[in-house]
Amino acid sequence: IITEASRSGTADNSMSTYTKPPSRKDPEKRLNTLVSVVVFLNMVSMCISVDNNPDHVGWLVFEVCCVAIFITEVVVKLRRWGARAFFCGASAAWNIADTIITTIAIMEVMLSIVEKSSSSLDLADGGNVASAARVAVMLRALRLVRVVRLVRLVSHPMMRDLANMLVGFVIGLPSLLWVLMFFLLILCLLGLTFRILFGPAGEERLVDTCGSPDDMVVLTDLDCPVHWMYGEEFFSSVPLSMFTVFRFMLGDYSTRGGKSLIV
């Protein structure tokens, strides 16, 4: 009994002094959170800089800081995981995409620095102007790649609800397509009905002879009945009739001149 009691007391003391070792994933989570915040701020700065003094050097400095953080993320993960786990592990797709986007961001920063340095010089000849224009076009194309980084935010735990919503949308996409097909069927039936009821019966086109019905002043002209002309304008074919019916569903009953088509 004394031996068992001493064993249990030793076990209790060892359990009471036991502390949970720090998680190895905590630094990685903090790094992912920092990178996600930088990605968001980078997108916000791009939206602001496009319309507000885009040639200011402050935007370039901020972009260099963001690229430095992206490079730090790739280097830290390579040293922590190794090249094999980084490029062939469970998160290989995200890591390869981050590496490609980071490389493109480095190219963009280098081109921006070249553009800034060349713009400060006196561009007298046309060749330098043409090369500067090509660099500017290339910069615009490279800046669009930064939008892809927003997809990275979906994998963050804070965006889990957004990811679940996207997954639910993908799951419900077949049902949504069937709803769209049913809507198109109703639209086709109504368009065909309106084409038969209000569209022209023969090959005569009064609009070509009498002009636009919105420009008519005398509405009692028997040679150019206005209701026939509106029928030709909005219901002369099944696709045009379907489009007019779709406008009716949206509450748009006006003609090109702003008159009520129902009246």
Backbone torsions as a table, in degrees:
resi	resn	phi	psi	omega
1	ILE	NA	-44.5	179.3
2	ILE	-63.4	-39.4	179.2
3	THR	-63.7	-44.0	178.5
4	GLU	-64.9	-39.0	179.1
5	ALA	-65.1	-40.1	179.2
6	SER	-66.6	-36.7	177.6
7	ARG	-65.3	-43.8	179.9
8	SER	-66.4	-36.4	177.7
9	GLY	-65.8	-39.3	177.3
10	THR	-65.2	-39.8	178.5
11	ALA	-64.9	-40.6	178.4
12	ASP	-63.4	-41.9	-179.6
13	ASN	-65.7	-37.9	179.4
14	SER	-68.6	-35.9	177.6
15	MET	-70.1	-35.4	-179.3
16	SER	-71.1	-29.4	179.7
17	THR	-91.9	1.5	-177.8
18	TYR	-78.5	132.3	176.6
19	THR	-122.1	142.6	-179.1
20	LYS	-71.7	128.6	179.8
21	PRO	-65.8	149.7	-179.8
22	PRO	-63.7	142.2	-179.5
23	SER	-71.8	139.8	180.0
24	ARG	-77.7	-15.3	-176.5
25	LYS	-87.9	-8.7	-177.2
26	ASP	-62.5	-47.3	176.8
27	PRO	-60.2	-36.6	179.1
28	GLU	-66.4	-39.6	177.7
29	LYS	-64.5	-41.4	178.3
30	ARG	-64.5	-38.9	177.9
31	LEU	-65.2	-41.9	177.8
32	ASN	-63.6	-39.6	177.7
33	THR	-63.9	-42.8	178.7
34	LEU	-62.6	-43.7	-179.2
35	VAL	-66.1	-38.7	178.7
36	SER	-63.3	-41.7	177.7
37	VAL	-64.4	-41.0	179.7
38	VAL	-65.8	-39.1	177.3
39	VAL	-60.8	-44.7	179.5
40	PHE	-63.8	-45.2	179.0
41	LEU	-65.1	-33.8	178.0
42	ASN	-65.0	-40.2	177.4
43	MET	-67.0	-39.7	179.2
44	VAL	-64.7	-42.2	179.0
45	SER	-65.1	-36.0	178.1
46	MET	-66.4	-40.0	178.4
47	CYS	-64.0	-37.0	-178.8
48	ILE	-77.0	-41.3	-173.6
49	SER	-71.5	-21.6	-179.4
50	VAL	-64.2	-36.4	-175.6
51	ASP	-106.1	-11.2	-174.9
52	ASN	-126.2	98.5	175.1
53	ASN	49.7	64.5	-175.6
54	PRO	-66.3	-18.6	-178.0
55	ASP	-91.1	6.6	-179.2
56	HIS	-69.6	142.2	-176.2
57	VAL	-70.4	-20.6	179.7
58	GLY	-63.6	-35.7	177.3
59	TRP	-64.8	-37.0	178.6
60	LEU	-67.5	-40.0	178.4
61	VAL	-63.7	-42.6	178.3
62	PHE	-64.1	-38.6	178.9
63	GLU	-66.0	-37.6	177.1
64	VAL	-63.6	-40.4	177.5
65	CYS	-63.5	-42.5	178.9
66	CYS	-64.1	-42.8	179.5
67	VAL	-64.7	-37.3	177.2
68	ALA	-61.7	-39.0	177.5
69	ILE	-67.5	-39.6	178.3
70	PHE	-64.6	-40.5	177.2
71	ILE	-64.9	-40.9	177.8
72	THR	-60.3	-40.6	178.3
73	GLU	-60.7	-47.1	-178.9
74	VAL	-64.0	-42.3	-178.3
75	VAL	-66.7	-42.6	-179.7
76	VAL	-63.8	-42.9	179.7
77	LYS	-68.7	-34.9	176.7
78	LEU	-65.2	-41.4	179.4
79	ARG	-72.0	-31.2	-177.0
80	ARG	-80.0	-42.8	-175.7
81	TRP	-96.3	-32.0	-170.4
82	GLY	94.7	157.3	-175.8
83	ALA	-65.4	-36.8	-177.5
84	ARG	-66.4	-47.7	179.9
85	ALA	-69.9	-29.8	-178.5
86	PHE	-70.5	-43.6	-175.6
87	PHE	-97.1	-11.5	-177.8
88	CYS	-129.2	7.7	-176.9
89	GLY	-86.0	-159.8	-176.6
90	ALA	-68.7	-33.1	-179.4
91	SER	-102.7	32.9	-175.6
92	ALA	-63.6	-40.0	-177.7
93	ALA	-62.3	-46.6	178.7
94	TRP	-63.6	-42.1	-177.0
95	ASN	-66.2	-42.1	178.7
96	ILE	-65.3	-41.4	178.0
97	ALA	-63.1	-42.1	177.9
98	ASP	-63.0	-39.7	179.6
99	THR	-65.1	-42.6	179.9
100	ILE	-65.4	-44.6	-178.9
101	ILE	-66.9	-37.4	177.2
102	THR	-64.9	-40.1	176.9
103	THR	-62.6	-43.0	178.0
104	ILE	-65.2	-36.3	177.9
105	ALA	-65.1	-37.4	176.8
106	ILE	-63.9	-43.6	177.4
107	MET	-61.4	-39.9	-179.9
108	GLU	-64.4	-42.6	179.6
109	VAL	-64.7	-41.3	178.9
110	MET	-63.7	-42.7	177.6
111	LEU	-65.6	-35.5	178.0
112	SER	-65.4	-40.3	177.9
113	ILE	-64.9	-41.1	177.6
114	VAL	-63.1	-40.6	179.7
115	GLU	-65.6	-40.6	179.1
116	LYS	-64.4	-43.2	-178.8
117	SER	-68.3	-36.7	179.9
118	SER	-74.3	-31.9	179.1
119	SER	-71.3	-23.2	178.0
120	SER	-75.9	-17.5	178.2
121	LEU	-86.1	168.3	179.0
122	ASP	-86.5	107.4	-179.5
123	LEU	-89.6	94.3	-175.6
124	ALA	-91.2	-43.6	-175.9
125	ASP	-86.6	159.8	-176.3
126	GLY	-70.5	-27.5	-179.2
127	GLY	-63.6	-42.5	178.4
128	ASN	-65.8	-37.9	177.9
129	VAL	-63.9	-41.0	179.5
130	ALA	-66.2	-40.4	178.4
131	SER	-66.9	-38.1	176.3
132	ALA	-63.9	-37.9	177.6
133	ALA	-65.9	-38.4	177.8
134	ARG	-65.6	-39.6	177.3
135	VAL	-63.1	-40.3	179.5
136	ALA	-64.4	-41.0	177.9
137	VAL	-64.9	-41.0	178.9
138	MET	-65.0	-36.8	178.0
139	LEU	-63.9	-41.4	178.6
140	ARG	-62.5	-39.1	179.1
141	ALA	-67.5	-38.7	-179.4
142	LEU	-71.5	-31.7	-179.9
143	ARG	-67.3	-26.5	178.1
144	LEU	-66.5	-25.4	-179.0
145	VAL	-67.1	-25.5	-179.6
146	ARG	-63.5	-23.5	179.0
147	VAL	-65.0	-28.6	-179.3
148	VAL	-63.0	-27.1	-180.0
149	ARG	-64.1	-20.4	177.8
150	LEU	-63.4	-27.3	177.3
151	VAL	-63.4	-28.7	179.4
152	ARG	-60.8	-30.9	-178.7
153	LEU	-65.6	-23.1	-178.8
154	VAL	-65.6	-31.4	-178.9
155	SER	-78.4	-7.5	-179.7
156	HIS	-75.1	143.9	180.0
157	PRO	-59.1	-29.2	179.6
158	MET	-67.8	-22.9	-179.1
159	MET	-100.7	22.3	-176.9
160	ARG	-63.7	-38.3	178.2
161	ASP	-64.4	-39.0	176.9
162	LEU	-64.7	-41.0	178.3
163	ALA	-63.8	-40.7	177.9
164	ASN	-64.1	-37.5	177.8
165	MET	-64.6	-41.5	178.2
166	LEU	-64.9	-39.3	177.6
167	VAL	-64.6	-41.3	176.5
168	GLY	-63.5	-35.6	177.1
169	PHE	-65.4	-41.6	179.5
170	VAL	-66.0	-39.2	179.6
171	ILE	-65.6	-39.5	-178.7
172	GLY	-86.1	4.5	-178.3
173	LEU	-63.1	-41.2	176.8
174	PRO	-59.7	-42.3	177.3
175	SER	-64.2	-37.0	178.0
176	LEU	-65.0	-36.6	177.6
177	LEU	-66.4	-37.7	177.1
178	TRP	-66.2	-38.3	175.6
179	VAL	-62.2	-40.5	177.9
180	LEU	-64.5	-40.6	177.8
181	MET	-63.8	-39.9	177.8
182	PHE	-65.2	-39.4	177.7
183	PHE	-64.7	-41.8	178.1
184	LEU	-65.3	-34.4	177.6
185	LEU	-64.7	-45.7	177.4
186	ILE	-62.3	-41.7	179.4
187	LEU	-63.8	-38.2	179.1
188	CYS	-67.6	-42.0	179.3
189	LEU	-64.0	-44.8	179.1
190	LEU	-67.4	-39.3	178.1
191	GLY	-63.5	-40.7	177.5
192	LEU	-65.5	-40.8	178.2
193	THR	-62.4	-46.4	179.7
194	PHE	-68.1	-31.5	177.4
195	ARG	-65.4	-40.3	-179.9
196	ILE	-72.1	-38.3	-175.8
197	LEU	-78.2	-43.0	-170.5
198	PHE	-112.4	-12.1	-176.9
199	GLY	-81.0	167.0	179.6
200	PRO	-68.1	145.0	-178.3
201	ALA	-90.7	-33.4	-177.3
202	GLY	-112.0	-160.4	-178.6
203	GLU	-91.3	-4.1	-178.1
204	GLU	-71.5	137.0	178.8
205	ARG	-121.1	100.7	-178.3
206	LEU	-70.1	-25.0	-178.6
207	VAL	-66.2	-35.8	178.3
208	ASP	-69.1	-27.9	-177.8
209	THR	-90.2	-44.8	-173.0
210	CYS	-97.6	-12.2	-177.6
211	GLY	91.3	-169.2	-178.3
212	SER	-72.9	137.0	179.4
213	PRO	-67.6	-21.6	177.8
214	ASP	-69.5	-22.6	-178.6
215	ASP	-91.1	-1.0	-177.6
216	MET	-77.2	135.1	177.3
217	VAL	-97.2	-44.1	178.8
218	VAL	-92.2	111.9	-177.0
219	LEU	-92.4	1.4	-178.1
220	THR	-105.2	15.4	179.5
221	ASP	-71.0	119.3	-177.5
222	LEU	-72.7	-24.8	178.5
223	ASP	-76.4	-24.1	179.9
224	CYS	-130.8	71.8	178.8
225	PRO	-64.9	129.2	-171.7
226	VAL	-68.2	-33.1	-178.6
227	HIS	-70.4	-32.7	175.3
228	TRP	-67.8	-38.7	-178.2
229	MET	-68.7	-39.2	175.2
230	TYR	-66.8	-34.8	175.7
231	GLY	-63.3	-39.7	176.5
232	GLU	-67.0	-36.3	-175.6
233	GLU	-72.6	-36.3	-172.6
234	PHE	-112.9	-11.9	-177.3
235	PHE	-135.7	31.0	-176.9
236	SER	-77.3	-16.3	177.7
237	SER	-144.9	164.0	-178.8
238	VAL	-66.2	-45.7	176.7
239	PRO	-60.7	-40.8	178.0
240	LEU	-66.5	-37.3	177.2
241	SER	-66.5	-39.1	176.6
242	MET	-63.1	-40.7	178.2
243	PHE	-65.0	-39.2	177.8
244	THR	-65.3	-40.6	176.9
245	VAL	-63.2	-39.3	177.0
246	PHE	-62.6	-38.2	174.8
247	ARG	-63.8	-38.7	176.9
248	PHE	-61.8	-38.9	179.2
249	MET	-64.5	-31.3	178.7
250	LEU	-83.7	-4.9	179.6
251	GLY	90.1	16.0	179.7
252	ASP	-101.7	107.3	-178.0
253	TYR	-116.1	17.2	-173.2
254	SER	-96.8	155.0	175.1
255	THR	-88.8	-176.8	179.4
256	ARG	-66.2	-27.9	178.6
257	GLY	-88.6	3.9	179.0
258	GLY	86.8	8.3	178.8
259	LYS	-86.5	159.1	179.9
260	SER	-77.1	121.4	179.7
261	LEU	-72.7	-30.4	178.8
262	ILE	-65.5	-44.6	180.0
263	VAL	-66.4	NA	NA
